[in-house]
Amino acid sequence: MNNKTSWIDELKEKRMAYGLSQNKLAVASGITRQYLSDIENEKAIPTEQVKTALLDSLERFNPDNPLEMLFDYVRIRFPADNVEIIIEEILHLNIDYMIHEDFGYYSYPEHYRFGDIMIMASYDMTKGVLLELKGKGCRQYENFLLAQHRSWYDFFTDCLEVNGVFKRLDLAINDKVGILDIPELARKSEQEECISVFRTFKNYRSGELVHRDEKSDMGNTLYIGSLKSEVYFCVYEKDYEQFIKNDIPLEDAEVKNRFEIRLKNDRATHAIQDLLAHRNAEKTAFEIINRYIRFADKDITKRRSQWQTSECWEWFIGKNRGELRLTTKPEPYSYERTLNWLRHQVAPTLKVASILDVLNETDIIPSMIRDANLTEKHEKLIEQQNLAVENVIV
């Protein structure tokens, strides 16, 4: 089988596996159905441009969608002074297995945590109880939601029923194939090809491109909107972030780019209400995006509002692609972060000391480990790592 027929066979097999008609794929690729039929039957030889358009369009209909959406930050304040009720009746977690610390964040005097699930507590009703789930915390809590047979929708409904106030909500859209060209979006912002309701060019419309040599852990990053406002967007190279943090080669990264919708206070509350009303995360997310920004191609013969939407942006916001669903990526709590810290910060020094032990015929390192006293916090960490998820939920 030569290369010409092999790619055609792959095209036909994938199209049928995806449940995609010739007409739908042809329209998405900008050709006629008859031309696609001729290509599949080897009656026509497409140009490289048409071949690329077909293969790219085909992947947009992949049931394992190249775009996925998930919650990446949740912060909720509860008007309560009993932290145990929030942990056990809203989070459905056993407080006995949580680590308690006599300090907190955001001026809270104490907090409880299980991995990256953080609950700040105060006996001051004006402060209440504050739940904070950053990225890792969301993934870890999804592991518990799965065991509880609950969804995010169920959890958010429970929060609203006890008058929980949403302080922040981040919706993350993962681009797994590199559809979003971040430097190009930044260029369009600078050229005023980002049509936006944000009022000032400097702080909102143009965004800010952070180059790799300026912020090494995030790659190219584009901020659209003021970081102080109740809604703004952040687009960054997720693969480069994973390369820096976890040493994952760029070509092996599951996610290439990420588009984050960051909402605070009233904007977060409105988004939650819309999510619960429609149970359609794509609708909620892209209504927010479309309300604030649109990337277009400049046309000096027309007014900016009439410029045609850029092709890649049209696809991103929904044209000729599969439905974008809310996904979860449950992860059990692990101490991988601690191991990474040991690996990079402690292990080299420990290796030197171990070599010196051998050279000097001493056992300083084994003695230090043997004689080390574990605090209650350390004992609790060991307990958390050995608990079955069923034991933690209530």
C-alpha positions as CSV (number, residue, x, y, z in Angstrom):
1,M,0.0,0.0,0.0
2,N,1.5,3.3,-1.1
3,N,1.3,6.6,0.9
4,K,-1.4,8.0,-1.3
5,T,-3.9,5.2,-0.6
6,S,-2.9,4.7,3.0
7,W,-3.9,8.3,4.0
8,I,-7.1,8.0,2.0
9,D,-8.0,4.7,3.7
10,E,-7.2,6.3,7.1
11,L,-9.4,9.2,6.2
12,K,-12.4,7.0,5.3
13,E,-11.9,4.7,8.3
14,K,-11.8,7.6,10.8
15,R,-14.7,9.5,9.1
16,M,-16.9,6.4,9.5
17,A,-15.7,5.7,13.0
18,Y,-16.5,9.2,14.0
19,G,-20.0,8.8,12.5
20,L,-19.3,11.7,10.1
21,S,-21.0,12.0,6.7
22,Q,-19.1,13.0,3.5
23,N,-21.2,16.1,3.3
24,K,-20.5,17.3,6.8
25,L,-16.7,16.8,6.4
26,A,-16.7,18.4,3.0
27,V,-18.5,21.5,4.2
28,A,-16.1,21.8,7.2
29,S,-13.1,21.4,4.8
30,G,-14.4,24.0,2.2
31,I,-14.9,21.5,-0.6
32,T,-17.9,19.8,-2.3
33,R,-19.3,16.5,-1.2
34,Q,-18.7,15.1,-4.8
35,Y,-15.0,16.2,-4.7
36,L,-14.5,14.4,-1.3
37,S,-16.2,11.3,-2.8
38,D,-13.8,11.4,-5.8
39,I,-10.9,11.7,-3.4
40,E,-12.0,8.8,-1.3
41,N,-12.5,6.7,-4.5
42,E,-9.1,7.8,-5.8
43,K,-10.7,9.5,-8.8
44,A,-9.2,12.9,-7.8
45,I,-5.8,13.8,-6.4
46,P,-6.1,16.7,-3.9
47,T,-3.5,19.4,-3.4
48,E,-1.5,19.4,-0.1
49,Q,-3.7,22.3,1.0
50,V,-6.9,20.3,0.6
51,K,-5.4,17.2,2.2
52,T,-4.3,19.2,5.2
53,A,-7.8,20.8,5.4
54,L,-9.4,17.4,5.3
55,L,-7.2,15.9,8.0
56,D,-7.5,18.9,10.3
57,S,-11.3,19.1,9.9
58,L,-11.6,15.4,10.5
59,E,-9.9,15.7,13.9
60,R,-12.3,18.4,14.9
61,F,-15.0,15.8,14.9
62,N,-13.1,13.3,16.9
63,P,-15.4,12.0,19.6
64,D,-12.4,12.3,21.9
65,N,-12.6,16.0,21.3
66,P,-9.4,17.9,20.9
67,L,-11.0,20.5,23.2
68,E,-12.1,19.7,26.7
69,M,-13.4,21.8,29.6
70,L,-13.0,21.5,33.3
71,F,-13.2,23.5,36.5
72,D,-9.8,24.7,37.5
73,Y,-10.4,27.0,40.5
74,V,-13.3,27.1,42.9
75,R,-13.5,29.5,45.9
76,I,-16.7,29.6,48.0
77,R,-17.5,31.4,51.3
78,F,-20.1,29.9,53.5
79,P,-21.9,32.1,56.1
80,A,-21.2,29.7,59.0
81,D,-19.0,29.4,62.0
82,N,-19.1,25.6,62.2
83,V,-16.4,24.3,59.9
84,E,-17.3,20.7,60.7
85,I,-20.8,21.1,59.2
86,I,-19.4,22.4,55.9
87,I,-16.8,19.7,55.6
88,E,-19.1,16.8,56.5
89,E,-22.5,17.9,55.2
90,I,-21.4,19.9,52.1
91,L,-18.1,18.4,51.1
92,H,-19.1,15.0,52.5
93,L,-15.6,14.4,53.9
94,N,-14.6,13.1,57.3
95,I,-13.0,15.9,59.3
96,D,-11.1,13.4,61.4
97,Y,-8.8,12.6,58.5
98,M,-8.0,16.2,57.7
99,I,-4.9,18.0,58.8
100,H,-5.6,21.0,61.1
101,E,-3.2,24.0,61.1
102,D,-3.3,27.0,63.5
103,F,-2.9,29.5,60.7
104,G,-4.8,30.3,57.6
105,Y,-4.9,32.5,54.5
106,Y,-6.9,35.6,53.5
107,S,-6.7,36.6,57.2
108,Y,-8.4,33.4,58.5
109,P,-6.9,32.1,61.8
110,E,-6.9,28.4,60.9
111,H,-7.5,25.9,58.2
112,Y,-8.1,22.2,57.5
113,R,-6.7,20.4,54.5
114,F,-6.6,17.1,52.7
115,G,-4.0,17.3,50.1
116,D,-4.9,20.4,48.1
117,I,-8.5,20.7,49.4
118,M,-8.3,23.7,51.7
119,I,-11.0,24.9,54.1
120,M,-10.3,28.1,56.0
121,A,-12.2,28.5,59.3
122,S,-13.2,31.5,61.5
123,Y,-15.6,31.9,64.4
124,D,-16.4,35.3,63.0
125,M,-19.7,35.0,61.1
126,T,-18.7,37.9,58.8
127,K,-15.8,35.8,57.5
128,G,-17.5,32.5,57.7
129,V,-15.9,29.3,56.3
130,L,-13.9,29.6,53.0
131,L,-13.4,26.6,50.7
132,E,-10.6,26.9,48.1
133,L,-9.8,24.4,45.4
134,K,-7.0,25.3,43.1
135,G,-6.2,23.1,40.1
136,K,-4.9,20.1,42.0
137,G,-7.6,20.6,44.6
138,C,-10.3,20.4,42.0
139,R,-8.8,17.2,40.6
140,Q,-8.6,15.7,44.0
141,Y,-12.1,16.6,45.0
142,E,-13.4,15.1,41.8
143,N,-12.0,11.8,43.0
144,F,-14.2,12.1,46.1
145,L,-17.2,13.3,44.0
146,L,-16.8,10.1,41.9
147,A,-16.9,8.0,45.1
148,Q,-19.9,9.9,46.4
149,H,-21.8,9.4,43.1
150,R,-22.1,13.2,42.9
151,S,-21.3,15.6,40.1
152,W,-20.1,19.2,40.2
153,Y,-23.7,20.3,39.6
154,D,-24.8,18.4,42.7
155,F,-22.1,19.9,44.8
156,F,-22.8,23.5,43.6
157,T,-26.5,23.0,44.2
158,D,-25.7,21.9,47.8
159,C,-23.5,25.0,48.2
160,L,-26.3,27.4,47.1
161,E,-28.8,25.7,49.3
162,V,-26.8,26.8,52.4
163,N,-26.3,30.3,50.9
164,G,-22.7,29.7,49.8
165,V,-21.2,32.8,48.1
166,F,-19.1,32.1,45.0
167,K,-15.9,34.3,45.2
168,R,-14.1,32.8,42.3
169,L,-14.6,30.3,39.5
170,D,-12.2,29.4,36.7
171,L,-13.3,27.4,33.7
172,A,-10.4,25.9,31.7
173,I,-10.6,24.9,28.1
174,N,-7.8,22.5,27.2
175,D,-6.6,22.7,23.6
176,K,-4.9,19.3,23.0
177,V,-3.8,19.8,19.4
178,G,-2.5,23.4,19.3
179,I,-5.5,25.1,17.7
180,L,-4.8,28.3,19.6
181,D,-1.8,30.1,18.3
182,I,-1.0,32.3,21.3
183,P,1.7,34.5,19.7
184,E,-0.7,35.1,16.8
185,L,-3.6,36.0,19.2
186,A,-1.2,38.5,20.9
187,R,-0.2,40.0,17.5
188,K,-3.9,40.4,16.6
189,S,-4.5,42.1,20.0
190,E,-1.7,44.5,19.3
191,Q,-3.1,45.2,15.8
192,E,-6.6,45.8,17.2
193,E,-7.9,42.7,15.6
194,C,-9.3,41.6,19.0
195,I,-12.8,43.2,19.0
196,S,-13.8,43.5,22.6
197,V,-16.2,45.3,25.0
198,F,-13.3,46.1,27.3
199,R,-12.8,49.8,27.2
200,T,-9.1,50.6,27.1
201,F,-6.5,49.2,24.8
202,K,-3.6,49.2,27.3
203,N,-5.3,47.3,30.1
204,Y,-7.8,45.2,28.3
205,R,-8.0,44.8,24.5
206,S,-4.4,44.3,23.7
207,G,-3.7,42.0,26.6
208,E,-0.1,41.3,27.6
209,L,2.2,38.7,26.1
210,V,4.6,37.2,28.7
211,H,7.5,35.7,26.9
212,R,9.2,32.6,28.0
213,D,12.3,34.4,29.2
214,E,10.2,36.6,31.4
215,K,8.0,33.9,33.0
216,S,9.7,30.6,32.6
217,D,7.1,28.4,34.1
218,M,4.2,29.3,31.8
219,G,5.6,29.8,28.3
220,N,3.8,32.4,26.2
221,T,0.9,33.8,28.1
222,L,-1.8,36.2,26.9
223,Y,-4.0,38.1,29.4
224,I,-7.1,39.7,28.0
225,G,-8.8,42.0,30.5
226,S,-7.7,43.5,33.7
227,L,-6.5,41.1,36.4
228,K,-8.4,43.3,38.9
229,S,-11.7,43.0,37.2
230,E,-14.4,40.4,37.9
231,V,-13.8,38.7,34.5
232,Y,-10.7,38.3,32.4
233,F,-9.1,35.6,30.3
234,C,-5.7,33.9,30.4
235,V,-4.4,31.9,27.5
236,Y,-1.0,30.1,27.9
237,E,1.1,27.3,26.7
238,K,0.2,24.4,29.0
239,D,2.8,22.1,27.4
240,Y,5.6,24.4,28.3
241,E,4.3,24.7,31.9
242,Q,4.3,20.9,32.2
243,F,7.8,20.7,30.7
244,I,9.2,23.2,33.3
245,K,7.3,21.7,36.3
246,N,7.3,18.0,35.6
247,D,10.0,17.6,32.9
248,I,7.4,16.3,30.4
249,P,8.8,16.7,26.8
250,L,6.7,19.2,24.8
251,E,5.8,16.6,22.2
252,D,4.5,14.3,24.9
253,A,2.2,16.8,26.6
254,E,-1.5,15.8,26.6
255,V,-2.5,19.5,26.5
256,K,-0.8,22.0,24.2
257,N,-2.6,25.3,25.2
258,R,-5.1,26.3,27.8
259,F,-7.8,29.1,27.7
260,E,-9.0,30.1,31.1
261,I,-12.1,32.0,32.0
262,R,-11.5,33.6,35.4
263,L,-14.6,34.9,37.2
264,K,-14.9,36.6,40.5
265,N,-17.8,37.5,42.8
266,D,-21.0,38.3,40.9
267,R,-19.6,37.1,37.6
268,A,-18.8,33.7,39.2
269,T,-22.3,33.5,40.8
270,H,-24.0,34.3,37.5
271,A,-21.9,31.6,35.8
272,I,-22.9,29.0,38.4
273,Q,-26.6,29.9,38.1
274,D,-26.4,29.5,34.3
275,L,-24.6,26.2,34.6
276,L,-27.2,24.8,37.0
277,A,-30.1,26.2,34.9
278,H,-28.9,24.7,31.6
279,R,-26.4,21.9,32.6
280,N,-24.5,23.0,29.5
281,A,-21.0,24.1,30.2
282,E,-20.2,24.9,26.6
283,K,-23.1,27.3,26.4
284,T,-22.1,29.0,29.7
285,A,-18.4,29.3,28.8
286,F,-18.7,30.5,25.2
287,E,-21.5,33.0,25.9
288,I,-19.1,34.6,28.3
289,I,-16.2,34.5,25.8
290,N,-18.4,35.8,22.9
291,R,-19.8,38.6,25.0
292,Y,-16.3,40.0,25.7
293,I,-14.0,39.2,22.7
294,R,-13.8,38.2,19.1
295,F,-10.7,37.8,17.0
296,A,-11.1,39.0,13.5
297,D,-9.1,39.6,10.2
298,K,-8.5,43.3,9.5
299,D,-10.3,44.7,6.5
300,I,-9.6,48.4,5.9
301,T,-12.6,48.6,3.6
302,K,-15.0,47.9,6.4
303,R,-15.7,49.0,10.0
304,R,-14.1,47.0,12.7
305,S,-17.4,45.6,13.9
306,Q,-17.9,44.1,10.3
307,W,-14.5,42.4,10.1
308,Q,-14.8,38.7,9.4
309,T,-14.1,36.4,12.4
310,S,-10.8,34.6,12.0
311,E,-11.1,31.0,10.9
312,C,-9.3,29.4,13.8
313,W,-11.3,31.5,16.3
314,E,-14.5,30.5,14.6
315,W,-13.6,26.9,15.0
316,F,-12.6,27.4,18.7
317,I,-15.9,29.0,19.5
318,G,-17.9,26.2,17.9
319,K,-18.0,26.2,14.0
320,N,-17.6,22.8,12.5
321,R,-16.4,21.0,15.6
322,G,-17.9,18.5,18.0
323,E,-19.8,19.4,21.1
324,L,-17.5,20.5,24.0
325,R,-18.5,18.8,27.2
326,L,-17.6,19.4,30.8
327,T,-15.1,16.7,31.8
328,T,-13.5,15.6,35.0
329,K,-10.0,14.3,35.7
330,P,-10.2,12.7,39.1
331,E,-6.8,12.3,40.8
332,P,-6.2,10.7,44.2
333,Y,-4.1,12.8,46.6
334,S,-0.5,11.8,46.3
335,Y,2.8,13.1,47.7
336,E,4.4,13.5,44.3
337,R,4.9,17.2,44.9
338,T,6.9,16.4,48.1
339,L,8.9,13.8,46.2
340,N,9.7,16.3,43.4
341,W,10.9,18.7,46.1
342,L,13.1,16.0,47.6
343,R,14.4,15.0,44.2
344,H,15.4,18.5,43.2
345,Q,16.2,20.2,46.5
346,V,17.3,17.6,49.0
347,A,18.5,14.5,47.1
348,P,21.8,16.0,45.8
349,T,22.8,17.1,49.3
350,L,21.7,13.7,50.7
351,K,23.8,11.9,48.2
352,V,26.9,13.9,49.1
353,A,26.3,13.1,52.8
354,S,25.7,9.4,52.0
355,I,29.0,9.3,50.1
356,L,30.8,10.9,53.0
357,D,29.2,8.3,55.3
358,V,30.8,5.6,53.2
359,L,34.2,7.3,52.9
360,N,34.3,8.1,56.6
361,E,32.7,4.8,57.7
362,T,29.9,6.6,59.5
363,D,26.1,6.2,59.6
364,I,25.1,9.8,60.1
365,I,22.3,9.7,57.5
366,P,20.7,6.4,58.6
367,S,20.9,7.7,62.2
368,M,19.2,11.0,61.4
369,I,16.3,9.1,59.7
370,R,16.0,6.6,62.4
371,D,16.0,9.2,65.2
372,A,13.7,11.7,63.5
373,N,10.6,12.5,65.5
374,L,7.3,12.5,63.6
375,T,4.8,15.2,64.6
376,E,1.0,14.7,64.6
377,K,1.0,16.4,61.2
378,H,3.4,13.8,59.8
379,E,1.4,11.0,61.2
380,K,-1.7,12.4,59.6
381,L,0.0,12.7,56.3
382,I,1.0,9.0,56.4
383,E,-2.6,8.2,57.3
384,Q,-4.0,10.2,54.4
385,Q,-1.7,8.4,52.0
386,N,-2.9,5.0,53.1
387,L,-6.7,5.7,53.3
388,A,-9.1,4.2,50.8
389,V,-11.3,6.9,49.4
390,E,-14.4,5.2,50.8
391,N,-13.1,5.8,54.3
392,V,-12.8,9.5,53.8
393,I,-16.2,10.3,52.4
394,V,-19.3,10.6,54.6
